[in-house]
């Protein structure tokens, strides 16, 4: 049995998925002997999908997570959760920010935002939360990524101190206090 953890981070450009993956990578480096990170920036500058795959454990052979193998999917936006759901393994956890961001086809009026996303995810273990609103409480909506990492840390039963050290390493000093608060709000979310 493998001790490798597979975490998929999905969102759209501008949501902070890359910073989240760097923080998670720093945490993984403190917890595991081997860490692999793969980032895909599909039109991220124009609000397109951004996907990061983080794998860590005693021995990781490849950076890419196979369909049906993710232990956790962190979705910064609801449609991205639905889009990437096939990558979640049976018994895995999907952590979803309740935010909805219209993709270009919806903005242009040639498509509709899917209804009943949670209904389509029935059978999955889903934790949905208002991460953007919690981030606002911490000081800025831009810290929703760190709220979601707080939820992940608790779900993985990780000691907060390892995550806070990674935050200090990855987040500019002037934003550190509000990001610590965002992490706390996520970690304590039920």
N, C-alpha and C positions, 0 to 999 in steps of 0.2 A: 504494500500500500504506500502510495506516494504522500509525502508531507508537503507537496507543492500547493500553494494557494494561488488561485487564478482570480484576479480582480479586473473587471472591465469597467472603464469610466467612459460614459457617453454623454454628449451634449452638442451644443452648437457653438460656433465661433463667438468669442467674447464672454463666455460664461465662466472662464477660469479653469477649464478642464486640464490644461497643460500644467498650471501651477499645482493643481490637486495631484496630478500624476507625479510631479517632482517631490512633493511632500510625502506621498505614499512611497515613492522610491527610496527616499531618505529613511523613512521608518523601516521599510523592508530591509535596507542595508544594515540597520541596527539589529534586526531580529533574525536574519537568515544568512546563510553562507553564500548563497547565490541569488542574484536578482537580475531579471531581464525586463526591459521596458520597450514597448513598441508604440509609436504615435502615428496616427493617420490624420492629416489635416485636410479633409475634403472641402475646399472652398471656404475654409474657416473664416477668412476675412470678410466674406459676404453672408455670414450667418449659416453656413453649411455645417454638416456633421463633423465633429471632431471625436475621434475614438482613441483611447489609450488602453493598452493592455499591459498589466503589471503582473508578473509571475515571480514568486519567491519561495524558497525552500532550501533544503540541504543541497540539492542538485537540480538545476533547471537547464534543459537542453535547447529550448527554443523560446523566442519571445512571444509567439503568437498563440492565442487561446483558440482551441478547436470549438466548433459549434457544439453546444451541449456540455461544455466543460467548465464554464465560469462558476466559481463558488459564490461570487457576489457581482452584481451589476449595479453600479451607481449611475443613475440617470438624472442628469441636471434638468431634464425637460421630459414631459410625459410622452410625446410622440417618439422620442429617441428610445424610451423604455420599450415601447411596443416594437419598434424597428429591430432592436437588438435582443429581444426576449428569446429567440431560438438559441442564443449562446449560453443561456443559463442552464446549469445542470439540474437534474432532478434533485429536489431538496435544497437547492441553492436559494439565496436571498436576493431580492431586487429592492433597492432603496431608491425611491423616486421623489424628486422635487415636484410639487404639484403645479409648477409653472407651465404655461403653454406659450410657445413661441411659434407663430405661423411661418411655415416654410414658404419659399417663393411661389410655388404653384397656388397656395392659398392666398397669398398677398395679391397675386395677379388675378385672382378670381376664377381660375381654371380647375380648382380642386377645393375640397372642404376639409377642414380639420376633422380627423376621425372622432366619432362619438364613442362613448362607453369604452374608453381605453382600459379601464380597470376590469370591466366585464370580459374583455378580450384576453386579459391576463389571468383569468380565473384558473385556479389550480396551481398557480405560482405562489410562493411565499413573498408577499409584497409588504413593504413598510413605506407608506406614503406620508410625506410631511410638507408643511409650508416653509421650506428651507429659505426661500427668498425673504419671506416675512420675518423669520427668525434672524436672518442676517441684518435686516433693517433695524431690529431691536439692538443688535450688537453695534450698529453704527453705520453700516452701508449694505445695500442689497448685493454688492459685488462679493461679499463674503459668504454667499450661499454655498460655494464650493467647500469652504472650511466647515460650515455647519454639517454638510453631508459627510465629510471626513470624520467629524465627531461621532456621527451615527455609526459609521463603519468601525471606528476604533472600539466602540462599545460592543458592537455585534461580534467582533473578532476576539473579545475579551482581552484586549491589549491594555497595558498600563498607560494611563494618560501621559505620564512623564516622557515616554519615548516620543509620543506625538508632539508634545510641546517643545521638545528639543529640536525636532525636525522643523516645526514652525519657525523657531528662532533662526534656524539655518537658512530657510528658504524665503521667508517673508521680510521685506524691508522693515527696518526698525520703526519707522513712523507709522506703519500699519499693524505692528505686532500686537498691541494691546487690544484693538478691536477684533483681530483674528483669534486671539486667545479666548475672547468672550464668545465669538461665533462658534469656536470649537466646543466650548463648555455647553452652549445651548444645544448643540447637536448631540453631544455625549450624554446629556441629561434628558433628552427627548424620549418620551415613552409613547 
